[in-house]
């Protein structure tokens, strides 16, 4: 974070226009150099994996919002969401127990809505 501020202070015209400098919401890739080739490769792999995992989690969140947005949840959308949760848990993106907890809550939501409609 200090490096980020140091880079901005070297540009005086930018600081004159901006009253308060905001730091990035998420940490950007570290600018430190790896000591070995394998460490550099692992750093590259970590960046790629974290971007991929973040997109999967965002996809899950979007599906969850669309599945439970209405008063009566759509069972087909919930089935798709449960399938996506299973895939994410299988790949290790979310924890297995967290996936089971989410699926149980979704199934409870479906059964509760079916009881209301009956």
N, C-alpha and C positions, 0 to 999 in steps of 0.2 A: 504494500500500500504506500510505503514511503517512496518507492521508485515511481509510482504513478504520480504522486504529488511533485516529485522532483522533475519529472518530464514536463508537467504543466507549468511549473514555475520558470522553466527556461524559455517559455513563450509569453512575454509580458503582455502582448496585445490581446491574447485570449483571456488572460486573467482580468484585464480591465473591463471586458464586456460581460463576463460572467460574475455575478455577485457571490455565489457560493458554489464551490466545486464539489460535485457528487462523485463518490467512488463507484466503481462498477458493482452491480447487484451481485454478480457471481464472480468468483476469482477467475481471472484469466489464466491461461497456461503460464506456468512459472518460467521465468527467463533464465533460471540457473542451468548451467550446462551439466550434463551427466558425466560421471567420471569414466564410465566404460561404455562400450558399444551396446552391450546387452541392456544397460540401464537406460540408454537413449531409446532403444527399441521399445522397452517396456513403457516408457513415458509416452511414446507415440501411440502405442496400443491402448493405453489407459484413456487418452483423449478421445480416440475413436469410439471406444466402448462406452464411455460416459455420455457422449453425444447420442449414441444409438439407444442406450438405456433411458436417457431423458426423454427421447421422442416416444418410446414405448409407454412410459409412465404418463406422459401428457395425453397420449391416445387413450389410455385407460381412464383417466380423469374425465376426458371429453365424453367417452361412452357412458360413464357412470352418470354424468349430468343429464345426458339425453335419455337414459333409461328410466331414471327416477324423477324426471321433471314434471310429468303430468300427475293428476290426482290418482288415476288408475294406471299403474305401470304396465308396459307392453311386455308380455312374456317372451316374445321372440327377441326383442332387444336385450332383455335380461339374459337370455340364453347365449347371445353373442358376447355379452359382457363377461359372463362366467367362463366362456371358452377363452377369451382374451386373457383373463386373470390366470387361468390354468397354464396357458402358454408362457406368460411372463414368469410364473413361479417355476415352471420346468427349466427355463433358461437361467434362473437365479437372479432375475431382475428385481423381483419382490420376494420376500421370505415366504416359505411354504405355509407357516402358521398364519401369517397375515393374509395370504390368499384364501385359506380355509375360513378365516374370520369374515372376510368380505363376502365370500360366497354364501355363508350361513345367513348373514344379514340380508342379502339379496333374496334368498329363498324365503326367508321369513316375511319380507315385504310382499312377495308374490302371493304367498298363502294368506296373508292378512287381507290383501285386496280381493282375493277370490272369495273369502268368507263374507266380506262386505257386499259383494255383488250377488251372492246366493240368497 
